[in-house]
Amino acid sequence: MTEEIKTKIVNTQPRSLSKKMAQRTALDIQAFWLARGHVIHVWVERCGKNTLSRDYGVRSDMRNGLPVKK
């Protein structure tokens, strides 16, 4: 890829997640791994130290993006 195309791809990503977007992402991740036979735990957390922040993130019990073997 050329640098121009890479830049355009990077710039299309949202800078932050709303609570609704984070919840949808968490459900998508959970469904993806459940379809492959893995039960994972995902949750949504507010990001940053500011309690008025509207930015949210998705957390999970996975390691390096993969389910933990139990």
PDB file of N, CA, C, O and CB in Angstrom:
ATOM      1  N   MET A   1       0.832  -1.195   0.000  1.00  0.00           N
ATOM      2  CA  MET A   1       0.000   0.000   0.000  1.00  0.00           C
ATOM      3  C   MET A   1       0.869   1.247   0.000  1.00  0.00           C
ATOM      4  O   MET A   1       1.962   1.276   0.565  1.00  0.00           O
ATOM      5  CB  MET A   1      -0.943   0.004   1.210  1.00  0.00           C
ATOM      6  N   THR A   2       0.361   2.239  -0.632  1.00  0.00           N
ATOM      7  CA  THR A   2       1.097   3.498  -0.598  1.00  0.00           C
ATOM      8  C   THR A   2       0.822   4.211   0.714  1.00  0.00           C
ATOM      9  O   THR A   2      -0.134   3.891   1.421  1.00  0.00           O
ATOM     10  CB  THR A   2       0.715   4.396  -1.796  1.00  0.00           C
ATOM     11  N   GLU A   3       1.666   5.174   1.029  1.00  0.00           N
ATOM     12  CA  GLU A   3       1.499   5.938   2.269  1.00  0.00           C
ATOM     13  C   GLU A   3       0.162   6.676   2.279  1.00  0.00           C
ATOM     14  O   GLU A   3      -0.472   6.799   3.326  1.00  0.00           O
ATOM     15  CB  GLU A   3       2.656   6.937   2.445  1.00  0.00           C
ATOM     16  N   GLU A   4      -0.264   7.164   1.120  1.00  0.00           N
ATOM     17  CA  GLU A   4      -1.526   7.910   1.046  1.00  0.00           C
ATOM     18  C   GLU A   4      -2.708   7.017   1.426  1.00  0.00           C
ATOM     19  O   GLU A   4      -3.597   7.447   2.162  1.00  0.00           O
ATOM     20  CB  GLU A   4      -1.730   8.485  -0.374  1.00  0.00           C
ATOM     21  N   ILE A   5      -2.725   5.792   0.938  1.00  0.00           N
ATOM     22  CA  ILE A   5      -3.812   4.867   1.257  1.00  0.00           C
ATOM     23  C   ILE A   5      -3.762   4.486   2.723  1.00  0.00           C
ATOM     24  O   ILE A   5      -4.805   4.443   3.377  1.00  0.00           O
ATOM     25  CB  ILE A   5      -3.737   3.609   0.376  1.00  0.00           C
ATOM     26  N   LYS A   6      -2.584   4.208   3.260  1.00  0.00           N
ATOM     27  CA  LYS A   6      -2.462   3.869   4.678  1.00  0.00           C
ATOM     28  C   LYS A   6      -2.994   4.990   5.553  1.00  0.00           C
ATOM     29  O   LYS A   6      -3.696   4.740   6.533  1.00  0.00           O
ATOM     30  CB  LYS A   6      -1.006   3.571   5.036  1.00  0.00           C
ATOM     31  N   THR A   7      -2.662   6.219   5.202  1.00  0.00           N
ATOM     32  CA  THR A   7      -3.116   7.363   5.976  1.00  0.00           C
ATOM     33  C   THR A   7      -4.629   7.458   5.962  1.00  0.00           C
ATOM     34  O   THR A   7      -5.239   7.745   6.992  1.00  0.00           O
ATOM     35  CB  THR A   7      -2.503   8.647   5.438  1.00  0.00           C
ATOM     36  N   LYS A   8      -5.237   7.225   4.824  1.00  0.00           N
ATOM     37  CA  LYS A   8      -6.689   7.310   4.718  1.00  0.00           C
ATOM     38  C   LYS A   8      -7.354   6.226   5.564  1.00  0.00           C
ATOM     39  O   LYS A   8      -8.381   6.481   6.193  1.00  0.00           O
ATOM     40  CB  LYS A   8      -7.130   7.188   3.249  1.00  0.00           C
ATOM     41  N   ILE A   9      -6.794   5.041   5.587  1.00  0.00           N
ATOM     42  CA  ILE A   9      -7.363   3.957   6.386  1.00  0.00           C
ATOM     43  C   ILE A   9      -7.276   4.294   7.868  1.00  0.00           C
ATOM     44  O   ILE A   9      -8.250   4.123   8.600  1.00  0.00           O
ATOM     45  CB  ILE A   9      -6.639   2.626   6.095  1.00  0.00           C
ATOM     46  N   VAL A  10      -6.135   4.765   8.308  1.00  0.00           N
ATOM     47  CA  VAL A  10      -5.941   5.115   9.717  1.00  0.00           C
ATOM     48  C   VAL A  10      -6.884   6.237  10.121  1.00  0.00           C
ATOM     49  O   VAL A  10      -7.460   6.193  11.207  1.00  0.00           O
ATOM     50  CB  VAL A  10      -4.483   5.527   9.979  1.00  0.00           C
ATOM     51  N   ASN A  11      -7.049   7.225   9.283  1.00  0.00           N
ATOM     52  CA  ASN A  11      -7.869   8.383   9.614  1.00  0.00           C
ATOM     53  C   ASN A  11      -9.364   8.092   9.624  1.00  0.00           C
ATOM     54  O   ASN A  11     -10.137   8.925  10.096  1.00  0.00           O
ATOM     55  CB  ASN A  11      -7.590   9.483   8.649  1.00  0.00           C
ATOM     56  N   THR A  12      -9.796   6.944   9.121  1.00  0.00           N
ATOM     57  CA  THR A  12     -11.221   6.619   9.130  1.00  0.00           C
ATOM     58  C   THR A  12     -11.650   5.991  10.453  1.00  0.00           C
ATOM     59  O   THR A  12     -12.845   5.800  10.678  1.00  0.00           O
ATOM     60  CB  THR A  12     -11.550   5.677   7.980  1.00  0.00           C
ATOM     61  N   GLN A  13     -10.719   5.673  11.318  1.00  0.00           N
ATOM     62  CA  GLN A  13     -11.042   5.063  12.601  1.00  0.00           C
ATOM     63  C   GLN A  13     -11.567   6.115  13.568  1.00  0.00           C
ATOM     64  O   GLN A  13     -11.054   7.234  13.603  1.00  0.00           O
ATOM     65  CB  GLN A  13      -9.811   4.358  13.191  1.00  0.00           C
ATOM     66  N   PRO A  14     -12.593   5.765  14.363  1.00  0.00           N
ATOM     67  CA  PRO A  14     -13.089   6.739  15.338  1.00  0.00           C
ATOM     68  C   PRO A  14     -12.037   7.027  16.401  1.00  0.00           C
ATOM     69  O   PRO A  14     -11.254   6.147  16.760  1.00  0.00           O
ATOM     70  CB  PRO A  14     -14.379   6.232  15.997  1.00  0.00           C
ATOM     71  N   ARG A  15     -12.018   8.225  16.890  1.00  0.00           N
ATOM     72  CA  ARG A  15     -11.056   8.607  17.922  1.00  0.00           C
ATOM     73  C   ARG A  15     -11.485   8.108  19.288  1.00  0.00           C
ATOM     74  O   ARG A  15     -10.647   7.924  20.171  1.00  0.00           O
ATOM     75  CB  ARG A  15     -10.881  10.117  17.953  1.00  0.00           C
ATOM     76  N   SER A  16     -12.771   7.889  19.475  1.00  0.00           N
ATOM     77  CA  SER A  16     -13.267   7.392  20.750  1.00  0.00           C
ATOM     78  C   SER A  16     -14.528   6.583  20.508  1.00  0.00           C
ATOM     79  O   SER A  16     -15.137   6.661  19.441  1.00  0.00           O
ATOM     80  CB  SER A  16     -13.539   8.554  21.736  1.00  0.00           C
ATOM     81  N   LEU A  17     -14.911   5.807  21.510  1.00  0.00           N
ATOM     82  CA  LEU A  17     -16.120   5.003  21.422  1.00  0.00           C
ATOM     83  C   LEU A  17     -17.179   5.560  22.368  1.00  0.00           C
ATOM     84  O   LEU A  17     -16.896   5.878  23.523  1.00  0.00           O
ATOM     85  CB  LEU A  17     -15.820   3.524  21.749  1.00  0.00           C
ATOM     86  N   SER A  18     -18.385   5.670  21.862  1.00  0.00           N
ATOM     87  CA  SER A  18     -19.492   6.009  22.743  1.00  0.00           C
ATOM     88  C   SER A  18     -19.847   4.746  23.524  1.00  0.00           C
ATOM     89  O   SER A  18     -19.377   3.657  23.194  1.00  0.00           O
ATOM     90  CB  SER A  18     -20.732   6.564  21.935  1.00  0.00           C
ATOM     91  N   LYS A  19     -20.661   4.888  24.540  1.00  0.00           N
ATOM     92  CA  LYS A  19     -21.057   3.726  25.327  1.00  0.00           C
ATOM     93  C   LYS A  19     -21.784   2.715  24.451  1.00  0.00           C
ATOM     94  O   LYS A  19     -21.553   1.511  24.564  1.00  0.00           O
ATOM     95  CB  LYS A  19     -21.944   4.148  26.506  1.00  0.00           C
ATOM     96  N   LYS A  20     -22.659   3.201  23.582  1.00  0.00           N
ATOM     97  CA  LYS A  20     -23.417   2.313  22.699  1.00  0.00           C
ATOM     98  C   LYS A  20     -22.490   1.566  21.729  1.00  0.00           C
ATOM     99  O   LYS A  20     -22.665   0.369  21.505  1.00  0.00           O
ATOM    100  CB  LYS A  20     -24.466   3.118  21.913  1.00  0.00           C
ATOM    101  N   MET A  21     -21.512   2.267  21.157  1.00  0.00           N
ATOM    102  CA  MET A  21     -20.566   1.632  20.241  1.00  0.00           C
ATOM    103  C   MET A  21     -19.720   0.590  20.969  1.00  0.00           C
ATOM    104  O   MET A  21     -19.448  -0.482  20.428  1.00  0.00           O
ATOM    105  CB  MET A  21     -19.659   2.689  19.588  1.00  0.00           C
ATOM    106  N   ALA A  22     -19.306   0.905  22.195  1.00  0.00           N
ATOM    107  CA  ALA A  22     -18.496  -0.033  22.973  1.00  0.00           C
ATOM    108  C   ALA A  22     -19.301  -1.277  23.329  1.00  0.00           C
ATOM    109  O   ALA A  22     -18.777  -2.390  23.278  1.00  0.00           O
ATOM    110  CB  ALA A  22     -17.971   0.640  24.249  1.00  0.00           C
ATOM    111  N   GLN A  23     -20.571  -1.096  23.691  1.00  0.00           N
ATOM    112  CA  GLN A  23     -21.419  -2.248  24.010  1.00  0.00           C
ATOM    113  C   GLN A  23     -21.612  -3.133  22.789  1.00  0.00           C
ATOM    114  O   GLN A  23     -21.571  -4.358  22.903  1.00  0.00           O
ATOM    115  CB  GLN A  23     -22.780  -1.784  24.545  1.00  0.00           C
ATOM    116  N   ARG A  24     -21.820  -2.534  21.629  1.00  0.00           N
ATOM    117  CA  ARG A  24     -21.997  -3.303  20.385  1.00  0.00           C
ATOM    118  C   ARG A  24     -20.709  -4.058  20.054  1.00  0.00           C
ATOM    119  O   ARG A  24     -20.755  -5.225  19.662  1.00  0.00           O
ATOM    120  CB  ARG A  24     -22.394  -2.363  19.203  1.00  0.00           C
ATOM    121  N   THR A  25     -19.579  -3.406  20.209  1.00  0.00           N
ATOM    122  CA  THR A  25     -18.290  -4.045  19.941  1.00  0.00           C
ATOM    123  C   THR A  25     -18.065  -5.222  20.886  1.00  0.00           C
ATOM    124  O   THR A  25     -17.602  -6.281  20.460  1.00  0.00           O
ATOM    125  CB  THR A  25     -17.144  -3.027  20.079  1.00  0.00           C
ATOM    126  N   ALA A  26     -18.388  -5.043  22.155  1.00  0.00           N
ATOM    127  CA  ALA A  26     -18.235  -6.122  23.141  1.00  0.00           C
ATOM    128  C   ALA A  26     -19.088  -7.329  22.757  1.00  0.00           C
ATOM    129  O   ALA A  26     -18.626  -8.467  22.832  1.00  0.00           O
ATOM    130  CB  ALA A  26     -18.623  -5.627  24.553  1.00  0.00           C
ATOM    131  N   LEU A  27     -20.317  -7.083  22.351  1.00  0.00           N
ATOM    132  CA  LEU A  27     -21.195  -8.189  21.935  1.00  0.00           C
ATOM    133  C   LEU A  27     -20.676  -8.881  20.683  1.00  0.00           C
ATOM    134  O   LEU A  27     -20.758 -10.104  20.568  1.00  0.00           O
ATOM    135  CB  LEU A  27     -22.615  -7.676  21.688  1.00  0.00           C
ATOM    136  N   ASP A  28     -20.139  -8.102  19.741  1.00  0.00           N
ATOM    137  CA  ASP A  28     -19.573  -8.681  18.515  1.00  0.00           C
ATOM    138  C   ASP A  28     -18.372  -9.574  18.825  1.00  0.00           C
ATOM    139  O   ASP A  28     -18.242 -10.663  18.266  1.00  0.00           O
ATOM    140  CB  ASP A  28     -19.157  -7.567  17.540  1.00  0.00           C
ATOM    141  N   ILE A  29     -17.505  -9.115  19.708  1.00  0.00           N
ATOM    142  CA  ILE A  29     -16.325  -9.899  20.092  1.00  0.00           C
ATOM    143  C   ILE A  29     -16.753 -11.189  20.785  1.00  0.00           C
ATOM    144  O   ILE A  29     -16.236 -12.265  20.487  1.00  0.00           O
ATOM    145  CB  ILE A  29     -15.395  -9.074  21.017  1.00  0.00           C
ATOM    146  N   GLN A  30     -17.697 -11.070  21.709  1.00  0.00           N
ATOM    147  CA  GLN A  30     -18.178 -12.242  22.433  1.00  0.00           C
ATOM    148  C   GLN A  30     -18.822 -13.250  21.480  1.00  0.00           C
ATOM    149  O   GLN A  30     -18.579 -14.451  21.596  1.00  0.00           O
ATOM    150  CB  GLN A  30     -19.180 -11.823  23.518  1.00  0.00           C
ATOM    151  N   ALA A  31     -19.638 -12.774  20.541  1.00  0.00           N
ATOM    152  CA  ALA A  31     -20.293 -13.656  19.576  1.00  0.00           C
ATOM    153  C   ALA A  31     -19.272 -14.337  18.663  1.00  0.00           C
ATOM    154  O   ALA A  31     -19.417 -15.515  18.334  1.00  0.00           O
ATOM    155  CB  ALA A  31     -21.302 -12.865  18.737  1.00  0.00           C
ATOM    156  N   PHE A  32     -18.248 -13.599  18.259  1.00  0.00           N
ATOM    157  CA  PHE A  32     -17.198 -14.154  17.400  1.00  0.00           C
ATOM    158  C   PHE A  32     -16.553 -15.369  18.057  1.00  0.00           C
ATOM    159  O   PHE A  32     -16.420 -16.423  17.435  1.00  0.00           O
ATOM    160  CB  PHE A  32     -16.129 -13.087  17.091  1.00  0.00           C
ATOM    161  N   TRP A  33     -16.153 -15.215  19.317  1.00  0.00           N
ATOM    162  CA  TRP A  33     -15.462 -16.303  20.004  1.00  0.00           C
ATOM    163  C   TRP A  33     -16.415 -17.418  20.420  1.00  0.00           C
ATOM    164  O   TRP A  33     -16.017 -18.583  20.455  1.00  0.00           O
ATOM    165  CB  TRP A  33     -14.737 -15.770  21.224  1.00  0.00           C
ATOM    166  N   LEU A  34     -17.658 -17.086  20.733  1.00  0.00           N
ATOM    167  CA  LEU A  34     -18.634 -18.123  21.077  1.00  0.00           C
ATOM    168  C   LEU A  34     -18.897 -19.026  19.876  1.00  0.00           C
ATOM    169  O   LEU A  34     -19.052 -20.237  20.037  1.00  0.00           O
ATOM    170  CB  LEU A  34     -19.953 -17.487  21.565  1.00  0.00           C
ATOM    171  N   ALA A  35     -18.948 -18.456  18.688  1.00  0.00           N
ATOM    172  CA  ALA A  35     -19.147 -19.245  17.464  1.00  0.00           C
ATOM    173  C   ALA A  35     -17.988 -20.210  17.223  1.00  0.00           C
ATOM    174  O   ALA A  35     -18.131 -21.187  16.488  1.00  0.00           O
ATOM    175  CB  ALA A  35     -19.309 -18.317  16.255  1.00  0.00           C
ATOM    176  N   ARG A  36     -16.857 -19.937  17.833  1.00  0.00           N
ATOM    177  CA  ARG A  36     -15.677 -20.804  17.695  1.00  0.00           C
ATOM    178  C   ARG A  36     -15.464 -21.685  18.911  1.00  0.00           C
ATOM    179  O   ARG A  36     -14.419 -22.320  19.053  1.00  0.00           O
ATOM    180  CB  ARG A  36     -14.437 -19.967  17.458  1.00  0.00           C
ATOM    181  N   GLY A  37     -16.464 -21.723  19.796  1.00  0.00           N
ATOM    182  CA  GLY A  37     -16.425 -22.631  20.935  1.00  0.00           C
ATOM    183  C   GLY A  37     -15.752 -22.105  22.185  1.00  0.00           C
ATOM    184  O   GLY A  37     -15.440 -22.883  23.087  1.00  0.00           O
ATOM    185  N   HIS A  38     -15.522 -20.810  22.262  1.00  0.00           N
ATOM    186  CA  HIS A  38     -14.858 -20.226  23.428  1.00  0.00           C
ATOM    187  C   HIS A  38     -15.807 -19.292  24.167  1.00  0.00           C
ATOM    188  O   HIS A  38     -16.482 -18.470  23.548  1.00  0.00           O
ATOM    189  CB  HIS A  38     -13.586 -19.468  23.007  1.00  0.00           C
ATOM    190  N   VAL A  39     -15.857 -19.416  25.473  1.00  0.00           N
ATOM    191  CA  VAL A  39     -16.627 -18.491  26.294  1.00  0.00           C
ATOM    192  C   VAL A  39     -15.654 -17.474  26.867  1.00  0.00           C
ATOM    193  O   VAL A  39     -14.724 -17.829  27.591  1.00  0.00           O
ATOM    194  CB  VAL A  39     -17.412 -19.240  27.432  1.00  0.00           C
ATOM    195  N   ILE A  40     -15.873 -16.220  26.543  1.00  0.00           N
ATOM    196  CA  ILE A  40     -15.018 -15.154  27.062  1.00  0.00           C
ATOM    197  C   ILE A  40     -15.894 -14.154  27.797  1.00  0.00           C
ATOM    198  O   ILE A  40     -17.107 -14.098  27.589  1.00  0.00           O
ATOM    199  CB  ILE A  40     -14.212 -14.458  25.917  1.00  0.00           C
ATOM    200  N   HIS A  41     -15.277 -13.382  28.640  1.00  0.00           N
ATOM    201  CA  HIS A  41     -15.984 -12.341  29.377  1.00  0.00           C
ATOM    202  C   HIS A  41     -15.509 -10.990  28.864  1.00  0.00           C
ATOM    203  O   HIS A  41     -14.311 -10.706  28.845  1.00  0.00           O
ATOM    204  CB  HIS A  41     -15.753 -12.473  30.918  1.00  0.00           C
ATOM    205  N   VAL A  42     -16.455 -10.168  28.451  1.00  0.00           N
ATOM    206  CA  VAL A  42     -16.146  -8.815  27.983  1.00  0.00           C
ATOM    207  C   VAL A  42     -17.013  -7.830  28.744  1.00  0.00           C
ATOM    208  O   VAL A  42     -18.127  -8.154  29.156  1.00  0.00           O
ATOM    209  CB  VAL A  42     -16.370  -8.679  26.445  1.00  0.00           C
ATOM    210  N   TRP A  43     -16.492  -6.622  28.926  1.00  0.00           N
ATOM    211  CA  TRP A  43     -17.253  -5.592  29.608  1.00  0.00           C
ATOM    212  C   TRP A  43     -16.822  -4.227  29.081  1.00  0.00           C
ATOM    213  O   TRP A  43     -15.770  -4.077  28.461  1.00  0.00           O
ATOM    214  CB  TRP A  43     -17.059  -5.682  31.145  1.00  0.00           C
ATOM    215  N   VAL A  44     -17.655  -3.258  29.345  1.00  0.00           N
ATOM    216  CA  VAL A  44     -17.415  -1.885  28.900  1.00  0.00           C
ATOM    217  C   VAL A  44     -17.022  -1.048  30.109  1.00  0.00           C
ATOM    218  O   VAL A  44     -17.652  -1.119  31.164  1.00  0.00           O
ATOM    219  CB  VAL A  44     -18.674  -1.287  28.190  1.00  0.00           C
ATOM    220  N   GLU A  45     -15.972  -0.255  29.936  1.00  0.00           N
ATOM    221  CA  GLU A  45     -15.501   0.630  31.007  1.00  0.00           C
ATOM    222  C   GLU A  45     -15.357   2.044  30.473  1.00  0.00           C
ATOM    223  O   GLU A  45     -15.046   2.260  29.301  1.00  0.00           O
ATOM    224  CB  GLU A  45     -14.153   0.131  31.590  1.00  0.00           C
ATOM    225  N   ARG A  46     -15.587   2.994  31.354  1.00  0.00           N
ATOM    226  CA  ARG A  46     -15.331   4.381  31.001  1.00  0.00           C
ATOM    227  C   ARG A  46     -13.820   4.599  30.986  1.00  0.00           C
ATOM    228  O   ARG A  46     -13.115   4.131  31.880  1.00  0.00           O
ATOM    229  CB  ARG A  46     -16.036   5.360  31.996  1.00  0.00           C
ATOM    230  N   CYS A  47     -13.330   5.300  29.986  1.00  0.00           N
ATOM    231  CA  CYS A  47     -11.887   5.545  29.859  1.00  0.00           C
ATOM    232  C   CYS A  47     -11.517   6.886  30.476  1.00  0.00           C
ATOM    233  O   CYS A  47     -12.306   7.831  30.473  1.00  0.00           O
ATOM    234  CB  CYS A  47     -11.454   5.506  28.378  1.00  0.00           C
ATOM    235  N   GLY A  48     -10.333   6.944  30.989  1.00  0.00           N
ATOM    236  CA  GLY A  48      -9.815   8.189  31.520  1.00  0.00           C
ATOM    237  C   GLY A  48     -10.163   8.397  32.978  1.00  0.00           C
ATOM    238  O   GLY A  48     -10.998   7.697  33.551  1.00  0.00           O
ATOM    239  N   LYS A  49      -9.508   9.366  33.552  1.00  0.00           N
ATOM    240  CA  LYS A  49      -9.708   9.668  34.971  1.00  0.00           C
ATOM    241  C   LYS A  49     -10.877  10.614  35.196  1.00  0.00           C
ATOM    242  O   LYS A  49     -11.390  10.713  36.311  1.00  0.00           O
ATOM    243  CB  LYS A  49      -8.446  10.268  35.559  1.00  0.00           C
ATOM    244  N   ASN A  50     -11.297  11.303  34.156  1.00  0.00           N
ATOM    245  CA  ASN A  50     -12.389  12.262  34.269  1.00  0.00           C
ATOM    246  C   ASN A  50     -13.719  11.516  34.318  1.00  0.00           C
ATOM    247  O   ASN A  50     -14.056  10.796  33.378  1.00  0.00           O
ATOM    248  CB  ASN A  50     -12.367  13.267  33.089  1.00  0.00           C
ATOM    249  N   THR A  51     -14.465  11.676  35.382  1.00  0.00           N
ATOM    250  CA  THR A  51     -15.742  10.964  35.525  1.00  0.00           C
ATOM    251  C   THR A  51     -16.807  11.488  34.571  1.00  0.00           C
ATOM    252  O   THR A  51     -17.839  10.843  34.385  1.00  0.00           O
ATOM    253  CB  THR A  51     -16.244  11.076  36.954  1.00  0.00           C
ATOM    254  N   LEU A  52     -16.573  12.639  33.968  1.00  0.00           N
ATOM    255  CA  LEU A  52     -17.522  13.192  33.002  1.00  0.00           C
ATOM    256  C   LEU A  52     -17.206  12.770  31.573  1.00  0.00           C
ATOM    257  O   LEU A  52     -17.908  13.162  30.641  1.00  0.00           O
ATOM    258  CB  LEU A  52     -17.535  14.703  33.095  1.00  0.00           C
ATOM    259  N   SER A  53     -16.162  11.981  31.396  1.00  0.00           N
ATOM    260  CA  SER A  53     -15.753  11.541  30.070  1.00  0.00           C
ATOM    261  C   SER A  53     -16.850  10.722  29.402  1.00  0.00           C
ATOM    262  O   SER A  53     -17.542   9.933  30.047  1.00  0.00           O
ATOM    263  CB  SER A  53     -14.466  10.727  30.153  1.00  0.00           C
ATOM    264  N   ARG A  54     -16.990  10.924  28.119  1.00  0.00           N
ATOM    265  CA  ARG A  54     -17.964  10.153  27.338  1.00  0.00           C
ATOM    266  C   ARG A  54     -17.280   9.069  26.532  1.00  0.00           C
ATOM    267  O   ARG A  54     -17.907   8.455  25.669  1.00  0.00           O
ATOM    268  CB  ARG A  54     -18.756  11.069  26.408  1.00  0.00           C
ATOM    269  N   ASP A  55     -16.023   8.823  26.791  1.00  0.00           N
ATOM    270  CA  ASP A  55     -15.255   7.810  26.068  1.00  0.00           C
ATOM    271  C   ASP A  55     -15.298   6.495  26.820  1.00  0.00           C
ATOM    272  O   ASP A  55     -15.133   6.457  28.039  1.00  0.00           O
ATOM    273  CB  ASP A  55     -13.798   8.265  25.865  1.00  0.00           C
ATOM    274  N   TYR A  56     -15.518   5.422  26.088  1.00  0.00           N
ATOM    275  CA  TYR A  56     -15.613   4.097  26.680  1.00  0.00           C
ATOM    276  C   TYR A  56     -14.677   3.144  25.955  1.00  0.00           C
ATOM    277  O   TYR A  56     -14.314   3.366  24.800  1.00  0.00           O
ATOM    278  CB  TYR A  56     -17.061   3.576  26.633  1.00  0.00           C
ATOM    279  N   GLY A  57     -14.296   2.088  26.644  1.00  0.00           N
ATOM    280  CA  GLY A  57     -13.445   1.064  26.072  1.00  0.00           C
ATOM    281  C   GLY A  57     -13.999  -0.315  26.379  1.00  0.00           C
ATOM    282  O   GLY A  57     -14.790  -0.491  27.306  1.00  0.00           O
ATOM    283  N   VAL A  58     -13.578  -1.280  25.597  1.00  0.00           N
ATOM    284  CA  VAL A  58     -14.004  -2.670  25.783  1.00  0.00           C
ATOM    285  C   VAL A  58     -12.856  -3.430  26.422  1.00  0.00           C
ATOM    286  O   VAL A  58     -11.724  -3.366  25.943  1.00  0.00           O
ATOM    287  CB  VAL A  58     -14.431  -3.332  24.425  1.00  0.00           C
ATOM    288  N   ARG A  59     -13.134  -4.135  27.478  1.00  0.00           N
ATOM    289  CA  ARG A  59     -12.137  -4.953  28.175  1.00  0.00           C
ATOM    290  C   ARG A  59     -12.585  -6.403  28.140  1.00  0.00           C
ATOM    291  O   ARG A  59     -13.765  -6.698  27.948  1.00  0.00           O
ATOM    292  CB  ARG A  59     -11.934  -4.473  29.647  1.00  0.00           C
ATOM    293  N   SER A  60     -11.634  -7.301  28.327  1.00  0.00           N
ATOM    294  CA  SER A  60     -11.968  -8.730  28.319  1.00  0.00           C
ATOM    295  C   SER A  60     -10.969  -9.505  29.161  1.00  0.00           C
ATOM    296  O   SER A  60      -9.969  -8.969  29.640  1.00  0.00           O
ATOM    297  CB  SER A  60     -11.994  -9.282  26.876  1.00  0.00           C
ATOM    298  N   ASP A  61     -11.279 -10.789  29.323  1.00  0.00           N
ATOM    299  CA  ASP A  61     -10.355 -11.663  30.041  1.00  0.00           C
ATOM    300  C   ASP A  61      -9.407 -12.378  29.086  1.00  0.00           C
ATOM    301  O   ASP A  61      -8.748 -13.340  29.481  1.00  0.00           O
ATOM    302  CB  ASP A  61     -11.129 -12.685  30.867  1.00  0.00           C
ATOM    303  N   MET A  62      -9.327 -11.927  27.846  1.00  0.00           N
ATOM    304  CA  MET A  62      -8.441 -12.552  26.865  1.00  0.00           C
ATOM    305  C   MET A  62      -7.006 -12.065  27.078  1.00  0.00           C
ATOM    306  O   MET A  62      -6.778 -11.041  27.722  1.00  0.00           O
ATOM    307  CB  MET A  62      -8.914 -12.240  25.419  1.00  0.00           C
ATOM    308  N   ARG A  63      -6.058 -12.798  26.539  1.00  0.00           N
ATOM    309  CA  ARG A  63      -4.644 -12.428  26.588  1.00  0.00           C
ATOM    310  C   ARG A  63      -4.124 -12.339  25.158  1.00  0.00           C
ATOM    311  O   ARG A  63      -4.240 -13.293  24.389  1.00  0.00           O
ATOM    312  CB  ARG A  63      -3.812 -13.459  27.428  1.00  0.00           C
ATOM    313  N   ASN A  64      -3.552 -11.196  24.807  1.00  0.00           N
ATOM    314  CA  ASN A  64      -3.038 -10.959  23.464  1.00  0.00           C
ATOM    315  C   ASN A  64      -4.090 -11.222  22.397  1.00  0.00           C
ATOM    316  O   ASN A  64      -3.777 -11.719  21.315  1.00  0.00           O
ATOM    317  CB  ASN A  64      -1.823 -11.825  23.212  1.00  0.00           C
ATOM    318  N   GLY A  65      -5.337 -10.889  22.704  1.00  0.00           N
ATOM    319  CA  GLY A  65      -6.419 -11.025  21.739  1.00  0.00           C
ATOM    320  C   GLY A  65      -6.944 -12.442  21.559  1.00  0.00           C
ATOM    321  O   GLY A  65      -7.739 -12.696  20.654  1.00  0.00           O
ATOM    322  N   LEU A  66      -6.510 -13.369  22.408  1.00  0.00           N
ATOM    323  CA  LEU A  66      -6.946 -14.755  22.304  1.00  0.00           C
ATOM    324  C   LEU A  66      -7.560 -15.215  23.629  1.00  0.00           C
ATOM    325  O   LEU A  66      -7.149 -14.760  24.697  1.00  0.00           O
ATOM    326  CB  LEU A  66      -5.764 -15.667  21.907  1.00  0.00           C
ATOM    327  N   PRO A  67      -8.545 -16.119  23.558  1.00  0.00           N
ATOM    328  CA  PRO A  67      -9.134 -16.634  24.790  1.00  0.00           C
ATOM    329  C   PRO A  67      -8.098 -17.357  25.639  1.00  0.00           C
ATOM    330  O   PRO A  67      -7.170 -17.978  25.123  1.00  0.00           O
ATOM    331  CB  PRO A  67     -10.293 -17.572  24.471  1.00  0.00           C
ATOM    332  N   VAL A  68      -8.275 -17.262  26.936  1.00  0.00           N
ATOM    333  CA  VAL A  68      -7.387 -17.941  27.876  1.00  0.00           C
ATOM    334  C   VAL A  68      -7.851 -19.381  28.007  1.00  0.00           C
ATOM    335  O   VAL A  68      -9.036 -19.637  28.222  1.00  0.00           O
ATOM    336  CB  VAL A  68      -7.369 -17.226  29.266  1.00  0.00           C
ATOM    337  N   LYS A  69      -6.922 -20.324  27.879  1.00  0.00           N
ATOM    338  CA  LYS A  69      -7.275 -21.739  28.046  1.00  0.00           C
ATOM    339  C   LYS A  69      -7.477 -22.036  29.522  1.00  0.00           C
ATOM    340  O   LYS A  69      -6.656 -21.678  30.366  1.00  0.00           O
ATOM    341  CB  LYS A  69      -6.178 -22.666  27.448  1.00  0.00           C
ATOM    342  N   LYS A  70      -8.583 -22.697  29.810  1.00  0.00           N
ATOM    343  CA  LYS A  70      -8.889 -23.004  31.218  1.00  0.00           C
ATOM    344  C   LYS A  70      -8.818 -24.481  31.465  1.00  0.00           C
ATOM    345  O   LYS A  70      -9.044 -24.930  32.589  1.00  0.00           O
ATOM    346  CB  LYS A  70     -10.268 -22.483  31.607  1.00  0.00           C
TER     347      LYS A  70
END
